[in-house]
Every structure is written in C-alpha cells, then in structure tokens.
Amino acid sequence: MSTLIESPHFPINEINEFSAGEKRGGGRPDFWEMVFWWTRKPLIGARSVIAGALVPSNFSPFEFKRLVRLWPETKSPHRENPSVSPRLKEHLSKVKLLDPFAGFGSIPLEAVRLGVGEVVAVELLPTAYVFLKAILEYPRERGERLVKDVERWGEWVLERLREDPDVKELYDEDVAVYIGSWEVKCPHCGRYTPLVGNWWLARVPERAGRAEEAEGEGEGEGEGEEVRSGAFRRLAWMAPYTSSSAVGIRVVDLNKELGLRGVRASVNARQGRVEASGRVYDVPRPNVDARRETATCLLCNNAIRGVGRKWYVKEALKEYNENLERYLRGEITMEDLLKSRARPRILVKVKIVGKELEFEPATSEDGEKLWKALKKLRGMWGDPDVPAEMFAPYQMGTAGALRITLWGFDKWYKLFNPRQLITLVKLVKLIREAGKKVEEEKLREGWSREEALKYAEAVTTYLAVALCKYADYSSVAAGWNQSLIMGHSLSMRGIAMIWNYNDIAPWVSWTGAYIRNLSTLTESLTFLVSAVSGSPSGVKVLLDDATVLSKLRDEKFDLIVTDPPYRDDVPYAELSDLYYVWLKRALSDVEESFGMMRLAPRFHKEAFFDDLGNEVEVQWKAFALREVSENEGRIQHFGVKGNAFNHFKSLLSESFKAMASKLKDDGLLVTYYAHTSPEAWEALLEAGWLSGKMRVAAAHAMATESTESVVARGKVRLDMSIVAVWRKGVEGEALVDEVYAKAVEACSKDAHEYRKAGLEGVNLFVAVLGKVLSHFTQYERLIGLKATDEPFVQNLVKNYIYPATAEAIVRSYGAVGARLSPPSMFYLLSKVLVSRRPRQARRVLDRTSATVLSIGTRSYLEGLEDQRIVQRERDSYVLLEPRWGAREPRDAIWDALTVRELNPREPRVRTAIDVLHLLEFYAITLPKEEFKRRADELRGRRPGLFDEAMALARALASGLPAGDPERELAENVVEALEPAGLGTLDSFIRR
C-alpha cells in the first residue's frame, strides 16, 4: 500500500510552517525546557511523518489535517493531542513502531499520542535513556500524582538546602546571580588584572528580539549588532578603575543614572559608544581576546602575550587548575593556591528588587565566600559525590566540543567554582535522601517494595533532571548574556572557555536556578501527562546499540521512524557527560568498600553499572566508539585504523542493516537527515541501499532547526533536515545511463506537479531528489558508470543523482536541459532554489549550497568565478544577479553589468547569462525597434547562446517570485521578442 507520505499530496508546506513556529521561542513544547538537548525534532513534524506513513496515499487531505491538527486557526498544534477517528484508532492500535535513535523522544512521544499500539524507543547513551524514561514512561504510568509529588519533594530538597549551614553562608540572601571571571598576575607589573570579555551587563531593546549569541571563546563575547538606535528597556555596564595595587569595578546603570525606566539611545556596541540624553558614554572594550591570544593588563596597560606558542593567560589557567587539585589533595596550602598566576574572581552581583534587576560591584567579602567554599571542599575531598572523572582528553572535529580542556579543565569538578561545586554536591545528597524518603512513605501507605521503589525512582529522576539543568546553567562555562537571557555551558554545541560566567543562587527565581527548574518540571510533567494519559500504547525504553538492536531479538515492526546522528554534528557521548556525572550520583547509593566510600547501584542500575556491577565511570570511555558519528579525535585516541568518515559510514551501515532486519517486508523506514552534501548522501545510500537493501520511495525537506539557531546563522535554507522514506524491494540490474534518462523525464513531470502543489526552494530540490533516488535505488546493480577514481556510490551521487535532480528541476521551469549549459543551469537553480536573506543586495550561497548546485549542474565554482557568475567572499559565494533594493529596474541590471564587467556598448560575451543580462538592459533602456535590432545582432553573432538566454528568460519570467527584480526584467525580454502567450510556463510545456 502506498502511503500519504510517499505522495505529492503530503502537506509539507503547512507542516513546515507550524514546525518553524514550534522551534521559535514561545512555541517550544513545555517538556523541552526540562533540560537542554541538542537536536529535538518538532512534535508536529514527527506527528505528521508518523501519521503520513500509516494512512494510504488517497487519504483525504482534509481528514489528515484534522487528524494532526494542521488548522490555520491552531497556533500551536503540538500543544493539542491528535484527533483520531474510531476507525483509524483501531488501525493504529495494531501498529508497532521503533525509534532506534530516540534522542529526546519527539518521535516516540508523538507515536504514543497518536495511539500507536506498541512504541519502542532505543538509546545508546545512559543520559538520553534516563531522560526518555522521564518523558515517555513515568508520565503515562503515574499521572497527576507524580506531578504533585515531584513538586512536593523538590520543595523539601530546597528547604533542606537553605537550612544547610555550609551552603547558607556562601550566598547573600538578596543576590540572585554573581557574575564571575578570571584574573591573572600580569607578567609585566606583577599585579592581578581581571580578564573581561564583555563589559556589558544589560543591553535590552524595548522590543527585544531573539536572544543574542552566548559568549564563546574568541567570539567577541556576544557583542551582537554593531549599531542600534531606539528605546532600550535596560542599559548597564561595568567600568574598571585602578588603585596602586588593584583593579576595582564600578557599575554604570543608565536607567538609574537618568531616572528612566526606558532609555532612548544610540548604541554602537563594537566601538563601545552610547549616546543618550545629549551625553556620550564610553563602554570599555574587552581586555582579553582568546582567538588572537592577547590580553591587556588594566593596571600597566601592557599586552599579555606569551613565549613561543604558549600564551601566558592559557598557561596561567592551566597552572591554577593543577594547583587546585594539589590543594584539594592536601599537597599545598590555600596561600600557595592563591599565588597561582590565575584565579577566579567575582565582578558583580545581581539582585532582584521588585520586578527590576539591580547591579552592584562585588566586594572583597564576596570573593572570600569562594575561599570558604574551597576550604569546605578540601575537607570533603575523596567524597564520591565530587565528580572527579576525566573529560574526554581529545578534541572532536570541527565542533571543537571540549575546547575548555585546553585551559586545564580536565576533570568535571573543575568546571565549577568552589561555591557552585559545594552546592551541587549538597543537592546530590539531598536528592538521594529524598528518594529514600519517597520509598519509605509509599511502604507506609501499603505499597509493595517493588512498586514503592519504582515510584521513588520516578520522583528522584525528575529531581536529578533539575540538578542537571542547574549544573548546565551555573558553571564557569555558562556565560552571562547582556540580553538577560542566560547562556549555559552547552549553548555553543560544546563547552568553551568563556569570561563573565553565571554563578546562580539555587533558590532564586532565575533561569537555570534549581527552584526555577523545579517549576519548569511541573509544567513539563503536566504537559506530558495530558499528552499521554489515556493512550492505549505500550511503551518501552531500551538501553541498546542501534547498530545491533540485540534486545529486540526477533521482533518485527510495521514502521521505523528515526533521526540518526549527522556525521560530526554533536559528540553526544563526551558532551552529555556533564549530565551523566551528576545523574549517576543522584540516582545511585553510597556504600563503604575496603575503608572507602563509593557509589553503589540504586535507580537505573543498567545505566550506571555494567553487568558485573562495576561503575561505568564516564560515557565517552564506554560508548564513544559505538556512537554513530564522524569523529577524528575519537578514532585517533582509541587507535582505530582508517579515517573517521569511513568509521562513521561503517557504523551507519550496521545500523541500517539492523533496522532492515527488524522491519516487516511491507513496512516503512523513515529517516531524518540534516545534510545535503554529496558526502552525506554517499554515506546514507551506502547504509540504506547497499547495506540495508532498501530503496528510497520519497523524500521531503522538513523544517527541524530554529532559524535563530547559533549553528544555523549565515546559512541558506538548503541545509534543512531531509526526511527520506525507505522500502524494501531492491532487485535486478539496469544501465545507469538509461536510468538517468528515465529519471530526468519522469522527475521533470514530478517537479512540475510538486511546484503546482506549492513546493519551492529546498523543499522542491529535496522532493525531486527523493524521486530521482527512487529510480536509481530500485535496482540491486547499476551497470556502466563512468570510469573515475571515486568509489561507486560517490561516483553515482556526483555524476548521476545530483545532475539528474538538477536537470529535472530545470526542465520543470520550461528550460529544456539540453539547451542549457552548466553555468546557465547553475544560475537558474540558484535563483529559484536559494532564498535571498533580508537586507542582502544579492543571494549568498554558503559553501555547501554552492557545492551541491555546482555538482548538480556539472559546473565548477572556479570557472563560475572566472565567468563572473559568482563572486567568492570567504566561505560563501555571491550570485552576481540584478541587485535587490535598487530604486529602478534599470539601476538593478546596470549594477549587475558593472559587477560582471560587461560593457553594453562593446560587450564581450562569454556565457548565455551575459546575453541574458544584456537583453534585460537593452529592453529597459532602448526604444522597442532599437532593442530588437540589438537583439538581432546578438542572435547573429552568438545564435546558440542567444537561444539559451531566451530559454533562461522564459524560465525566470515564470518561475521567480514577484519581488525578484529579475522577474520583471526577464518578462520585458520575453514580451518583446516572443509572441503573446509563449512566455508562460504552462504554454511553453504545452508546446
């Protein structure tokens, strides 16, 4: 049976519209706020994919939208449960669904909400496994009672924490957050100078948009837009002052200084200049730049660099971290430690007064609290609740995921200043105690020991999840953000060295504080309970390896929907150890063994202890090489032969084999994949087609990432997740050239239908790519590939699949591929597939998009540069098209001729695009008869290029959006040189 997701009637545009809204702030599902996780697929997208794979292709579009709640008046369909008819409910109750890379649970959660009969979620990593239990199992099993008990016991933990004298004396009652940094001993004057990456405390426009980027190593520490004028809800910054031996901090709060709730100002963040109320204020510039490895002493103004390749500041931080460990082991004194060339310093404290924030300079007493905490830590050194496990000692690909290790932060306890660490350890002990009290309470109520233990496990798990979020938001890697939307340790898809970090009091209502996390948990649990209560689904969460799926044995599934890892996107094993080291402690017991205290199994034993009862120290040691990922640092560290990409491909292939073995013969496998690069498709085809023996039946481009994502900024939308639909049934052989010709012919018609259905841009490219793949992957063997040095699949992707996709789309625009040269195809596809970003004069293609289109059109980026079709700017390519934003169409095309170095009086024509732009200029600047004469001259001199230019003009006139300046220019050419009616796409195709 063909399904709706395999048909052109699958409502991908509406799904993407709601998915994008779900990823934005304010639209996010409540349970996403429980704790940060890197990739979480929108619920409405997951719901639509599952439903679309389980209803027939002729299912009523109206009924489908009603089923998944895709109604225009529904602002957030993911907040509402699906509307399943009784007849469909019976069908779904017989379905078995598997997600072997379940992550944070969007896919299995929506399967449960739809009423799928049996839902199995599999994860390799203990952290994700525990989170999945909290999302999928406990809310469904325990209901509203669980919400109330988590709230009650969370309050109990906080009350006991407040009463703890060791913690109480470390915080001022009225302080919400301390903003800390580091100071180093200047190698020139011998005095300590603070290092500040951003002196701003608050820079919040009256109509605040997205949160500005979190602070990161060498990134200008979140300076944001260079110039902004208008009303600001808050403007405040720090300013240093010096005495003979020290640097002090004063606070400039413009709202308080001017006596205004809102300040109208012009702010130049990069220059540090503020103009308000007729005065000019100077905001200090950062005195540390990690990327350039420079710093400036605020006392003697000398640059602090280093000797050779060793930067003084980095070496000083390493020294402090080494001395910290020596101090805690009792090898040196506190006095010795504080003589280190670097040490932590508190700069400012933030109070909440009414509904406003009040910034105050930190005092010497605030600094002393850190050293008090440090003495307490020394007294408890050796306690198993202090996380002394090692960070992964290797760097991981382009992500640079653990850059902070280069600064001496090699063990997890070093990620926290002494006060933060004491507080976290105390919370661990209280959460463990709360779990025991929950069990005792249930036993007194008459529950069985087994049920009481299970319930205590559920409650304690949520208290531990709140602890994980607190650790993420209150560390020396969690950056203070002047937008007042707090950064966290994992906000840059890695843990980087920063300056200006958050030190949050656990009981103050502040983002990331433990009390706020408990409140968020209550909201999250309420949402989850309402989402899954009453569902007939059976749910299982398994800790298993997706490359073998050994715990499923002989089970078979009707549908597998999953989101496998994307090459080197996120090194989950290493990064989520931040959560693991705290989860393991809060959910385990402590026992004495051979005169030493150690962790012992209690809750989720399978997550934290191996089959022999031995503690699993950290995830990276146990699971890194089994995680499906491309990671050069891993394979080098563990001594694996070969390169990281081949290791990734091998693991991905094994996972597809495992999934195929668990799929019924008539079942569907649906995979998300967030790459469009040829190498990514090479890996996916090797895995799914060659290893899994499956064919691609359809593909869709689905909005899965926030447009406000840090990692998405600066990229065009050709990098969305691809949802590929796979079926079993690969057989026979065919000549590859014949398959290519048939694919282009059939898929050009598919492309036309997709466009009529409203698909455009990347959605169109991926949908057609899916159809092309369905032609090539139906065969077991393809014969007659061109001889190249490339491996089989790489050859197929680059020389057949991408070109067939490009040519099919070109033909759908009425420009027959045989009449368009590679540069013309590249130009056309760039125009119709790539969106121009606001305020850009021309389309900008990131490297991935440019590479994809150059491969698809069999052109070369260097040649396109020589022909002045694109202009390279760093890692991007500007399409040299008529300029957007020009006052008149004539200005737009004249600007294009200028940048392309074309003289309309004495043109030197190189490509059909040159001819096209000349015709567009002549059509708008010359009288009609003179234009036709000049056009005849061009036709006579270069007839082939002229015909090609006209084909381009027809395609652009019919295919470009109304706002594109070249649409009008191309229409002028077509109307003047062709009979009426022949310029439209439909009339061209009818010919």
N, C-alpha and C positions, 0 to 999 in steps of 0.2 A: 504493500500500500504506500503510495506516495503521500507525503505529509505536507502540511501548510508551509513549514519552514523551508521546504525544497522548491516552493513555487514562487513566482514573481509577485504574488499577492500577499506575501508575508509583510506586514505593515512596518517595515524597518524605519521609515522616516518618523512615524509617530512614536515608536519605541525609543529612538534616539533622542527625540525632543524631551521626553519625560526622563530618560536616563541622565541626560546632561543636567536637568534640573535637580535630580536626586543627588548628584555629586557636588552641587554647589552648597555653600554654607546656608543653613536654614532648611535645606531639603533633605539632608542626610538622615538615614534611618537612625532611630534613637540608639539602638544597640551598638552602632559603630563607635559611639562615644565611650563605651566601656573601657577600651584600651586601644592604642594605636596599632594598626596592622597595615602592611604596605599596599597590597593590592586587594581591593574589595569591590567586587563587581556589583553594579546597581541591581537592586532587587527586581525592579520592573523589567529589566533586560533579561535576568535569569528566569523570571516567571514566564516571560513571553517565549523564550527559547524552549523551555521545557514543554509548555502548552503547545507551541507550534510544532514540536516534534511528536506530539501524541494525538493530534487531530488530523483528519485527512485533508488533502490539498483543496478539496471542494467545500471545506468547512466555511460557513457563512462569515465574511469579514465582520459583519455587524455583531454576530454572536461571539466571535473571537475577541473583539474589543470589549464587549460586555463581560466576557469571562475574565480577562486580565485587568479590566478597569481602565482601558485606554480611552477615557472620555475627555473631551476638551474642558468640561467644567470641573474635572477632577484635577486639582493642582498637584497632589502627591498620591498617585495610585498605589505606591508601595506601602502607604500607611493603611490601606484598606485590604481586607482579605479578598481573594478571588471570588467571583460569583459563579459557582459550579452548579450546573443543572443536575437534577437527579439522574438522568440518563448518563451523562458524562461522568458523574461521580462514581457510578458503578464500574465504568470502563477504567477509570484511573485507579480505583481500588485494587485492580488486578495487576497493576504495573509494578515492576521492580526497577529502581533507579540507583545508579552508583556514581559517586564522585570520588575518584582516587587521589585527587589533589585538592582537597576540600578547603584549605586555607581558613578563612574566617567565616565560611559557611553560607554565603549568599545562595549558592545553587541548592544545596540540600534543604535549607530553610524554606525556599520557595516551593520545592517539591512537596514538603510537608504541608505547606499552606494550601497547595492545590489538591491535597488528599491522595497523593501517590501512595500505593499500598505498602511498599517497603522501600525505605530510603537508607542507603549505606554511605557514610562519609568516612573517608580514609585519609590519614595524615601520617607523615614520616616523623615529624618533629614533636616532641613532648609538649612544647608550649602551645602549638596550634591544636594539638589533641585535647589539652585541658580547656582551652578556650571553646572548642567545638562542643565539648560536654556542657559547658555553661550556656551555650547558645541553643543547642538542639535537644538535649536530653532533659536537663533539670526543669526548665520551664514547663515542658509538656507533662512531666511526671508529677511535679509538686504544686503547680498552680499558684494561686494568690497567697496561700500560706507562706510560701517561700519568700515572696516579696516582703511581707511583714517581718519575717524572722531575720532576713538579711539586714533590713533597716534597724531592727532592734539590737542585734548583736554587733552591728557596726557602731552604733552609739555606745554600746558597752565598751568596745575596744578604745574608742576615742576618750571616753570618760576616764578610763584607767590610764591612758597615756597622759592626759592632762594632770593626773594626780602623781605621776611618777616624778620624784624629786630630781632624778638625773636629767630628765628632759625639761622639766618646768623651768629650771634656772638657765636654760640655754636660749630661751626666747623671751622677748618683751611682749607683754600681753597685747599691746596695741599695734604690733608690727605684723603685717601680712607677708611681706617679702623683703628679704635682704638681697641687694644686688652686689655680687662679688666679682672680683677679678684676681689678677696675679700682680705681684710686684717683684722686680728684680733688682739686685745690687748692681749699680752702674759700674762697669769696669773702669770708667774714667775718674769719677769723683768718689766712688766707694759708698754712696748713699742709695737708699732704696727708692725706686721710682715706680709708681703704678703703671701698668700697661692697659690702655683703654682703647678698644676697637671702635667704640661709638659713644660719644659723649651725650647723645640724645637720651632723655628719659621718656618723653612723650611728644609725639608729633601726629596728632589725630585730627584729620579734617572733620568739619561738621557733618558732612555726608561721607563717612568713612566707607571705602570700598573694600576690596579684598585685603586680607592681612598681608603685610609686606613680608618679603622673604626673611626667613630666620637667619640669624647670624651664622656665618660659616667661615672657615679658615681662608683668609686672603680674599674675601668677597666684598670688602668694603663695609663689612659688618652691618648689612641691611640698610644702606642709605636710601634706597628707593628712588623715587623720581627726583630729578635734579632741581627743577624749579616748580613751585606750586603756589598759586595765589588764591586767596579767598578766606572763608571763615574756618577757623580751627577751634575744635572743641577743647583741645589741650595742647599747650606748647611749654615744654620744660626741658632743661638740660643741665648737665654738670659742668663745672668750670674749676680747674685746678688753681691753687695758689701755693706759693712756696714760702718756707721759712729757711733758716740757715741749714737745717738738717733734714727737713721732711717736706712732703707734698701733702697739702690738705685739699679737701673737696668742699666746694660750696654749691648750692642748688640755685639755679635761676628758673623760677616758675613765673612765666609771663602772665598767666591768668591771675595769679596772686599779686604780682607786681603792678599790673594795670587795673586790678579790681574788676575784671571782666570774666563772665562765665564763658563767653566765646570771643576769640580774638581774630580780627581781620588782619591778615598779614601776607607778605610775600616771603616765601622761604626758598632759599637756594641751598639745598642740603649738601651738595658737593663742595660748594665754596664756604659753607658754614656761615651764611649771612641771613639775618632775619630783619625785615623792615615792618614795623608796626607802630601805630600811633605817632608817626612822624619821627621815630627814632630808628637807628640801625644797631643791631646787636650782632656780636660775633660769637658763633658757636665753635669751640675748639675742634681742630681736626684730629683724627685718630693718631696716636703716637706709636702705634705698632701696626705693621703690615706683614702678616705671616707669609704671604705669597712671595713677596720680594725679600723676605728675611731681613727686615730693617725695623728698628725701633729708635725712639729718641728719649733721652733722659730729660725729665721735666725740670730737673734742678740745674744741670750744667749745659743742657741743650746739645750735648754730643750725640752723634749717631752710635747706636749699639749694634754692631755687626758681628764679626767673629773672625776666626783664623781659618783659612782654607775653606773647606766645605762645611765646617761646623759653625752654625750660628749660635752666638752666645746665649740668646734667650732660650732656644730649644735645649741647649746643654744645661742651662740653669734649671729648667723644669725637670729634666731627667735627674739631675742631682737631688732636687727636693724629693722626688718620688722614691729614689733609692734610700735617701736618709729617713724618709717616713717609715719605710719598712724596717730599717735598722733601729729606729726609735721604738717602734711597737714591739720588736723582739727584745728590747732591753739592752741593745748594744751601744747606744749613745743617749745623751741626756736631751731634755727639751731645749736647753740652751744651745746645744750643738745643732739640733734640728733647725732652730730659728736663725742660725747663722748661715743656713743654706743660701745660695745665690738667688733662689726664688722661693716665694711662699705665698699662700693665699691672703687676700685682703678683702674686707668688706668696705664698699664705697658709699652706698646709700641704703637707707631703709625706707620702705613704703608703708604708709598707714592708710587705713580706710576710715575717713571721717565723714559720717553721714553717707552720702552717695558719691562722695568725691575722694580722690586719692591725694595724699599729702606726702611729698618727698622731703626727706631730711638727710643731711650728711651723717654718715656713720661716725660713731665716737670710738675712742680707744677702748671703752668698756664693751662695745660690740665686737671688737677684734678679740678681746680677752675671752669671750664666750667660745670662740673656736678652740682656744688653747685649753680651756676647761674640758671641752668635749674630747680633745685629744688625750688628756690625762685619763679620762674615763675609759677611752678605747684601749689604752695601754694596760689598764687593769683587767680588761676582759679579753686580752689578746689570746688566741687559741680557742675561743668560743666558736663552735661550729656554725653559729648563726652569722658570723662575719664572712662575707663571700671573698675568700682569698684565691678563688680559681683564676686561671690564666685566661686573658683574652687570646683569641687566635693570633699566633705570632707572625702571620704573613699578611700581605696586602692582597686585595682581591680585585684584579682587573681595573676597568675604567672607573668603577664606583669608588675605589679608594675607601672601602667601607669602614675601616678601622684606622683612619689616619691618626687618630689621637694616640695610638701606640708609639708613634714616632717621637712623642714627647715624654715618654717614660711611663705612661699609664698602661701598664702591662697586666694588672690584676683588677678584678671588678671592684674591690673595695676602694681603689684609688680614684674611681670615677666620682666619688662623693667627698665633699669636705667633711671634717670631723663631726660637725653638728648633724649634717644630713645622714651620715652613716649611723651615728648613735640612734637617731630617731627611727630609721628603717629597721635596725636590729631590734629595737624595743617593740616595734609594730609586729615583727615576725613572731616574737614570743607571745604577745597578746593574742594574735590571731590563732596561734596554736592552742593557747589556753581556751579561747572562745570555742574552738572546735570540740574540745573535750567537754566543755560545759553543755554544749548543744546535745551531744550524745547522752550525757548524764540526764538531762532534762527529759529527753524522749524515753529513756529507760524508765524513769519515774512515772511517765504517763502510760506505761504498759506496752510500749513498742518492743518488738523483738530486738535482740542485739544486732542482727544483720541490718534491719531496717533503720534502727537508730544510727548506726554507723554510716549508712548510705546518705541519710538526711544530713548528718553532720558534715559529711564530705561535700555535699552541695552548698551548704551555707558557708563553709570555710573556703571553698573555691572562690566564691564571689568576693569575700573579704581579701583574699590573696590577689585577685584581679585588680582590686582598687589599690593595693600595695604596688603592683607592677606599674600602674599609671603614675602613681606618686613618684616612684623611682625614675621614671622617664622624664617627668617634668621638674624634678628638683635634684639636679646634679651639676657638676662643673662643666657639663657639655650641653646643658639646657639654656639657651640664650634668652636674655632679656630683649624684648621686641618693643621698639618705640611706638608701634601701633597699638600697644596694650593688649594684643592677642598673643599669648605667651608661646614662645618656642619650646621645643622639647628635645631630648637627647637624640632621637631618631628622625628628626624632621627633615634632614638632608639625605635620607636613604643611606645613612651611615652615621658614624659617631666621629665628629671632627673636633679639633681643638678650637675653642672659641674664647672670647673675652667677654666680660659682662654676663655672668650666669645668674640663674634664679636659685635662691635658697628660700623655699616656701614653708611657712609655718603650717603644720598639718591640720590645725583646727580652724583655720580662717577660710571663709568662703572665697576661694580664689581658684582660677583654672589650674587643675593638677593637684590641688591640696587634697589630703585624704578625705576630709569631710565633704568636699565637693564631689570627689569620686564616688563616695557612697550615695550621694544624691543622684548622680548620673546613673549609677547601678539600679537604683529603684525605678527610675524612668525606663531604663533599658529592659529590665525584667518585666515591667508592666506591659511594655510593647510586645515582648516575646511571648508572654503568657497569653495575651489577647490574640496573637498571631497563630499560635499552635494549639491552643486549648480546643478540645473537641475534634481535632484531626484524627482520622482513623489510621493514619500512617504508623507503621512500625519503624522505629529509628534506631540505627546502630552507628556508634562512632568507634572506629578501629584504629589502633596504632599499628601501621603496617607500611611496607615499602611498595610504592606504586609500580616498581619495575618487576615485582614478583607476585604481589597480591596473594601471599601464601595463606592468609587467614580466611580467605573466601572459599578455598578448596574447589568444590565442583559447582558452585553457584553460577547461574546464568542470569543476565539482566536484559530487560527489554530496551533500556535506554541508559547510556552513559553520557553524562554531561560534565565537562571538567575544564579547568583552567591551568594547564601545565606551565611550569616556570619558563620564562623567556630568556634563554641564553644567560647573560651575566647581569640580568636586571637587578636582582636583590639577593645577596648571600644570606638567606634566612637563618641557616644554622648558626652562623657566627654572630649575627646582629641580635637575634632573639634570645641569645644567652643573657642579655640584660634582664629579660623577664625570667628566664629559666632559673638563674641562681637565687632569685627571691621566691619564685613559686615552689621550688624544691624544698626550701627551708620552711616556709609557712605551712606546707601540706605534708611535711614529714614530722616524725617524732625525734627526740634526742635520747640517747642511751649511753651508758658508760661501757667502755670496752678496753680492757688492758690498762686501766687507770686513766683513760682519756675519754672525753665526750665526743660522740659522733652522731651523725644523722641516722635515723632508722625508719623503715617503711611505716606509713600510716595510711594516707589517702593517695590514690593514683600510684600505687606501688609500681605498676608496669611502666609508668612514665619516668620514674626517677631511679629505679633499681633494676639491674639485669636479672636474668633467670636464676642466677646463683645468689641473689640478694646483695650483690655489690653495688654501691652507689655509682650512678652514671655522673661523672664529675661535671662535664660540660657537653653541650650538644655537638660542637664542632669536632671534637675528638671521635665521637661515636657515629655521627651521621653525615659529616660534610662530604665524604666521598660517595655517599649513596644518594645525595640530593641531586636531582636533575638540574644541572647548571653548568655554565661555561665559566671556569674559574681557574686561571693560570696559577695563582698563588697556592691554591689547594693541591693541585697535582704535583707542583714542584716540592711543596713541603712534605707530602706523603710519598714522594718518589715514584709516582705513576708514570709509566712510559707513554710517549705520544704527546700530542698537544691538547689543549683544553677544549677546543671546538670538537675534535673527534671524540673526546671523552663525553662531552655533552650529547653528541649525536648517538653515541652508543647507548647511553642511559635512556634517552628519549625513545630510541627504537625498542629497547627492552620494555619500556612502559606501554608502548602501543601493542607489542606482542601480548603482554599480559592483559590489556584491555580487550583485545580482539578475542582472546581465549575465554573471556567472561561475558561476551556479547552473544545474544541469540542470533541465529542466522538471519532473521528478518529484522533485527534490531538496528538502532541508530547510535552512532557515536558522534557527539557534538563537542568540538574543542574551541576554546578561545585561544587566540594567539596574537600577541601585540607587536608583531613585526611585519613589515612589508619588504624587507631587504631580500635579495635573491638568496643570500646565505641562509636566512631563516627558513625560507620555503624549501631550500635544499634539505635542511635538517628535518623539516616536517614531512616532506614527501618520502625521504628515506625511511622515516619512522612509520608513517601511516600506510604508505603504498607498498614499499618494498618489504618492510619487516612485518607490518600488520596485515598485509594483503587486503587492503581496503581501498575503495575509490572515493573521490570527492563527489558528492552529489549536488552540493550547493555551497555558497559562501556569502556572508554578509559582513559589512563593515559596521561595527556597533560601538557607540559612544560608551566607553567604560572608564575614561580618565577625566578628571576635572580639568577644564580649560585654565583653571587657576593653579594647577599643579606646578610645583617648582620644576620638576623634570620635564614638563611639557612646554614650558615657555620658550618662545623663539622657534618653535617647530610648526610647520604647516600641518594640516589635518590629514596628511597621507599616512600618518602613524597612529591609526586607531586600532583597536583590537579587531581581529578577523575571526568571525565565527564560521568555522568550517564544519560541514555536515558530511559524515562518512558512512558508507555502507559496505558490507561485504559483497564479494562478487567480482573479483579480478580474474580474468581468464583470456586466453588466446593471444595472438600477436598481430601487428599491423606495421605498415611502412610509416615512418614518422612524418614524412612529407605529406602523405595522403591524410593523415590525422590532422596535421596543421591546416591543410586547405579546408577540410570539412569543418574544423573548429572555427576558423575565421568566418566561413559562410554562415554557419548556424548561429554563432555567437554575435555576429553583427545584427542579426534579427533579434536575438535576445537583448542586446544592448539597446536597440530601438524600443523594445517593449518595456525594458526597465526605465528608460527615460520617460516614456509616456506615463509610467506609474509614479513618476516623480523623483526617481533616484538621480543623483548628480554627484559630482566631485568624487571623493574617495569611496562613497557608497557605490557609485557606478563602477569604478575601477575594480573593486573587490568582488562585486556581484558577477561581473563579466569574467574576472579571473577564476572564480569558482566554476563557472560554466565551461571555461576552457579546460580547467583541470579535470572536469568530469569526462571530457573527451579523451584526454591522454591517459588518465589513471584507470580507465576501464579495462585496459589491456595488461596482461602479465609481462609481455615483452614488446619493445618498440625497436624496429629494425631500421638501419640506415642513418643513424645520427652522423652529423658532420664530424670528421676527424679533428679532435682538439686534444690539448694536453689536460683538459679538465676531466674530473670524474663524471660518470654517466649522468647522475641526477643534476649536477651543476651545469653540465652541457645542455641538458634538456630545458632547465629553467631559463638559462640566459639566452639560448639560441632559438627556442621554440615557444615556450609557455608565455613568457613576457611579451615577445613580439606578436604572438597571436592575439593576446589580450589588447595590446595597443592598436593593432590593425583593425580588430573587430569594432572597437570604440570609434576609431576614425571613420570607418565605413558608415557607422550609425549616424554620423553627422552629415552624411551626403557627400563626403570626400572619399572617393574610392581609393583604397590604399595603394593600388598600382600607380596612381597618378601623383602620389605624394612622396617626396624624397624624405629620408630620415630627419633632416633638420625641420622640414615643414610639419612632419608628424609630431616632433618634439614640441614645436611652438604651439600647435593646435591643442595637444593634450595638456600642456602647461596652462593654457588659457582656460580650458573647460573643466580641468580636474582640480586645479590648485586655487584656493581662495586667497584673495589679497587681504592682508590684515589692515585694520583701520589705521589711518594716517600714513600708510605707506604709499609712495608715489607709483610703485610698480610691485608686481608679485615677486616674492622672495622664496626660493626653493631651498630647503635645508639639504644637506648632502645626501641623506637617504632618498628623499623625493627625487632629486636631480639624477641620482644614480639609477633609481628604478625606471624613470622615464627615458633615460639615455639607453639603458639596456633594452627596454621595450621597443624603442624606435630604431635600434641598431645604429645609434649615433654615438659620438664621442664628445665628452664635455670639453676637452681641449680644442677640438675642431669647432664646436659651437661658440667657444670664446673667440677663436680666430675669425669666425664669420660674424661676430658682433651680434649674436642672438642672445647670449647670456654674458654677464659680467661677474666674475668671481669677487666675492667680498668675504675674506676669511674662509669659514667653512660653509658659506652659503653662496647661492647663485641668483643674481637679479635678472629677471627676464626683461630684455630691452624692448618693451612694448610701448604704445602710446601712453603718455603719463596721465595718471589719475589726478583729479583735483585741479586740472587746468581750467582757466576761465572760459576758453572756447575750444571746440574740437580741433581747430587749426593749430592752436598752441600745443595741444596734446600730441598731434602727429609730427609737428615741426620739432618738438623736443626729442621724439623717437629718432627722427632722421639725424639729428645732431649727435646724439649719443652713439648712434650706429655708424656715424661717419659717412653718411650718404648725402651727396650734393645733388639736389633735384634738377639743377641746371645741366650738370655734366655727370650723370650717375655712372658709377662703376658697379654693375650688378653682379652679385656673387650667388645669390640664392633666390628662390621664389618669394621669400619673406621680404627681400629687398624690393622686388617688383610689387608686391602687395602694398608695402608702405609708400612707395612712390605713387601708385594708383590712388591710394587713400588721400595723399597730399594733393595730387592734381585734381581729384574730384571735388575737393572742398575749396580750392583756391583759383581754379580756372573756369572760364565760361564753358558751357557744355560742349560746343563744337571743338574748342581748343583741347579740352580734355580728351575727347575721342581721338583727335589727331595724335596726341602724345601717347595714348594707349595703343593706337595702331603702330606707332614707331616701336614701342616696346615689344609688341607681338611679332613684328617683323624681324627684330634683332634677336629675340630670345623666345621663340614660339613655345618651346617646352615649358620654360619657367613661367611664361605668361599663363598658359592653361592651368598650371599647378597653382599659381597665385589666385586665379579665379575660383578654383575648387576650394582653396582656403577661405576666400572671401565669402562664398556661399555658406560654408560650414560655420564661420564666425558670425555671420549675419543672423543665422537661425539658432545658433547654439549658445551664444554668450548671454549673460543676464542683462537686463535693461540698463543697469547702471554702468556697465563697462564702456568706456569711451570708444573702444574699437568696434563695438557693435554698430553704432551709427556710422562710423567711417566705412565699415565694410558694406553696410546697406546702401550707402551712396554709390559705391562702385558697382554693386550688383544691379541696382535700379537703372544706372546709366548705360551699362554695357550688355544687359541681357533682357529679353522680352519680359513683359509683365507676368508675374506669377511663377517664374522659374527660380526665383531666389529663395523660395521657402523649402524647408527640409522635406515636407511631405510630397510636394510637387516634384522635387528632384528624385526622390525614391520611386515615385510612380513612373518616371521616365525610364 
